[in-house]
């Protein structure tokens, strides 16, 4: 140990692995982020990443060829041992062939595993970024009516990861049946048609069971996700309303509510785990059952069991055992989970977006905001009707009125948060917005003000003085603006929250500043 690791010790992330690049790629193949009625998430993913899928297929074809060649080489080695007149170099060639097959498998399998894992990571990152961008563009009415915070969190935390898990197993959907078909022909050539049919009869009996388990597992998975959504929502309500819960002594009842939802979730997980246990039991018992059926039929037909035939058949059965009885069911299970997650993401991506009112060119314009008989609504009912207003450049405009008159709604309409029903509405320039309820996140005060923008010391100090935060920084002591504020600003006062939020808006250096009574606290 010499020193701690820093960011400089790590290489730069590849361009193709960066979230911004993956987001643009997915948006390009989704027709500029438009999820049509007949378009599904998995289809868009396939369009965006089909080249990686094809490359993995080209890696796995010689890999599977080398796997099939191994039992044939083993058969030749057994025949060489039985034949006392065989040439010595022949045995060495067969052994060298086995070594070459193993080397090819080791190289190609690791490359394929790396490629599928990396593709899964890219798919997950692209979906997470797309969901987040979509969330920022959804209308308030859609968010309130169609989804909750818990469901949105699950989309990023759980559903996007289902695509990553499926990418690691998707090739077994074609690889396992292909290996089983090739092995069927070679076992037929080795021990005959009827013993082969006996063995594959047991194998074909196991596959429908696994498919049925996969479909049932998908149903249990949907139930589990629904229960998880309700539980996370209940926990969020409990945390956000902790003061009220404490005041009314509701701790026991709220705890019982969360525990009941958790019990429902665990019951669904238990049923899914039982199905998974049955699948694993089928995997461990598959090879003995298949061998018993094959060689039992071979013996009942009066054939003589020869070592070369036994070794060859057992090797081929061992070849298809893992892909068919283990990975294929897992791939089916992951596919079912991915389709269920895809439907949830599809429903989210088709929610109503905000109406876009892109800022016009402000060169030569003296009017910054223009409304002419404009009417806006949140849902179906009109909220603001026949609004006519013109805000000139470098002017200060105040909107006054009683509670519920629509002052905050007017600012929301200017921001594009409301739907324009009729009339004309134009905006010239960029926005900075300070809401009536300050939004503070867990970080330093400086980070809350900068919000990811470059640090300009002169402008920063001017903003601090304009918002009267310099006295607060002195009160914070040595840490000053580097003081860590908790989630939602729990360790700063209401007035300090308002001043921090106002400073954030002023530091933005926008053309239009919208202030919704930011100094009410």
Buried (B, 14 or more C-beta within 10 A) or exposed (E): EEEEEEEEEEEEEEEEEBBEBBBBBBBEBBEEBEBEEEBBBBBBBEBBBEEBBEBBEEBBEEBBBBBBBBBBBBBBBBBBEEEEEBEEEBBEBBEEBBEEBEEBBEBBBEBBBEBBEBBBBBBBBBBBBBBBEBBEEBBBBBBEEBBBBBBBBBBBEBBBBBBBBBBBBBBBBEBBBBBBEBBBEBBBEBBBEBBBBBBBBBBEEBBEEBBEBBEBBBBBBBBBBBBBBBBBBBBBBBEEBEEEBEEEEBEEEBEEBBEEBBEBBEBBBEBBEEBBEBBEEBBEEBBEBBBEBBBEBBEEEEBEEBEBBBBBBBBBBBBBBBBBBBBBBBBBBBBBBBBBBBBBBBBBBBBBBBEEBEBEEBEEBEBBBBBEEBBBBBEEEBBBBEBEBBBEEEEEEEEEEEEEEBBBBBBBBBBBBBBBEEBEBBBBBEBBBBBBEBEBEEBBBBBBBBEEEEEEEEBBEEBBEEBEBBEBBEEBEEEBBEBEBEEEBEEBEEBBBBBBBBBBBBBBEBBBBBBBBBEEB
